[in-house]
Amino acid sequence: MPKIISSKAFMLFVACCLVSHLCATQVKRTLYINKGFFTTVDTMKFPYLAFNKGNVFNPSNEVITLTSTDTLILKVINNDTSIHGFSLQSNASVNDQINAHDSVVHTLNFSKEGVYIFFDTYKYPTNRYMGLGGMICVNNHGNSKNFYWNIKEHQKLYNQLLDNNGTVNWQDYYPDYFTINGKSYPDLQNDTTARVFAKVGDTVRIFIANTGQSRHSIHFHGFHSRVVASTGNFIQANAEKETYPIGSMQCVLLEMIPDKTGLYSVHDHNLVAVSGGGKHPNGMFIIMVIN
């Protein structure tokens, strides 16, 4: 005998469906693959690529922010004169080859909080090393203060060789510049998306992606953080610690609630990565401000 649903239960079901529909948001974003020159902290220049929100080159790759109820409509335009690829690390079905001045469109959903890397797979790892690696950050905490770190290292001679279709030996890779969001200290101090400004008791969330070739061990002074999500083999969810070894193409979402005021440094525990062009501390070094 069929089960009869009361009118009250039916109306509740309709209301839940309506709320779910209203909460789901369609987010439209466009990424441009641009080519230009990276300028280091000591004014050296080398060829570079980036995913930007406009058709003007910027060495800092775009960060896309979402919640897990959002649907992302993402268009990727190849603004370069060479073929490029586009892939999403968490989704094997997203694996495109984009001709010069052509584009692709994807409809994407992310069910879990965390960091997802999009990157260029054409001539891998060349184009990704040359800069084409960005972040999609999924966050369901409505009241957190959020910061975004795309960490990377560079060997200027390799960029010059690869730009001229040369070959490199990754076994002899010794980077000489180290960046977060395409910047090194002291320029990082002016990056409001990277430098942590917060108050005691705030919920601070830091989204980190390593789009470089090397492992980086990010070390915090003053506070432990909790791992909300991680793709790394050495970082478990809910772990609380102050040092996070993040391998190439790995990500971590950290949550920290400061309990005291002051200035606190964050840096790579491999101290060569706190340098730039051989000078310290022109590398991965940030001073957090807690009021």
Buried (B, 14 or more C-beta within 10 A) or exposed (E): EEEEEEEEEEEEEEEEEEEEEEEEEEBEBBBBBBBBEBBBBEEBEBBBBBBBBEEEBBBBBBBBBBBEBBBBBBEBBBBBEBBBBBBBBBBEEBEBEBEEEEBBEBEBEBEEBBBBBBBBBBBEBBBBBBBBBBBBBBBEEEEBBBBBBBBBBBBBEBBEBBBEEEEBEEEEEEBBBBBBBBBBBEBBBEBEBBBBEBEEEBBBBBBBBBBBBBBBBBBBEBBEBBBBBBBBEEBEEEBEBBEBBBBBBBBBBBBBBBEEEEEBBBBBBBEBBBBBBEEEBBBBBBBBBBE
